[in-house]
Amino acid sequence: MNINLLQTITPEEVDAYHRDGVLLLRNMFDKDWIELLNKGLDANCESPTERSRIWNKDDSGHTMFYDTLAWREIEEYKKFIFNSPAAQICGQLMNAKTINFFFDAVFVRSPGTKFETPWHQDEPYWSIEGYDACTLWMPLVPVKQKNSLSFVPGSHRLKSIFNQYNFGDLTGNPKDQVDFSKVANQEFPNINADLERFGVVSWKMQPGDCIAFNGRTMHGGSGKLDNDRNLKVFTTKWLGDDARIKFRNYGMDPDFSSLMMEKGLKSGDRPDTDLYPQVWTRN
Ligand SMILES: O=C(O)CCC(=O)C(=O)O
């Protein structure tokens, strides 16, 4: 079902999403949605799921907290996923017939946290494959351009399979280990060495703005916070028409394989069931 979006998505924006694999959309969510998500995030930080991790803690006590698939426990997240414009925004950008929800992930940095998210692409870690996968990255506090997530436009169209960062190195948790060394045919490019050559983009953002990006687009670099700035980010991942389940034998992060098996999902299946519910269909 279609609702009236706060801002209409134009055909030029849809083209830009497919050309660049990343698109900034300003003022898509009103303050009620942001308040709801902030409330949900507070509850999430107070009662993290078993999948939560501290990705970074430095000597001065700055921390970066990560959690995922919390929507089934946090009512505010559930309400956002099923009732906010998010599914429709992704459906329109992906030109999809239907949209299923994949998962949520939060990235919470305390004031002054320097930790930068390593550059990576998402799809190689995920338990699905397909072009039609879109993340909405939403800061719940104002974020300066230098602290915001950065992207390499067009990198979603690269054919190489890159070695990706093992986020398990951050946590040491055996459940988080993903070994790309036997599947990759190229080292991941050193984006930070030449941001200009890679055409890296990022934006100053306000709560209510979002970035939509393809699961194959290279991204990273958020963090480096000033001491008076925190960063609270809520992300949701959405699946369009060509996305299919894929169990990866070299590991997955986040690894939902046991939940997927409980639901009877196999490689090649359309992601569905109440684990990956259908949220939107084109009228
Ligand atoms: O916000 C961040 O620092 C990381 C976000 C990210 O990597 C993602 O949403 O895939």
The ligand as an ORCA input file, in Angstrom:
! r2SCAN-3c Opt
* xyz 0 1
  O      27.135      3.490     10.890
  C      28.162      2.841     10.801
  O      29.205      3.189     11.344
  C      28.195      1.552     10.028
  C      26.982      1.292      9.186
  C      27.118      0.109      8.291
  O      28.196     -0.378      8.011
  C      25.916     -0.479      7.698
  O      24.795     -0.043      7.990
  O      26.062     -1.436      6.901
*
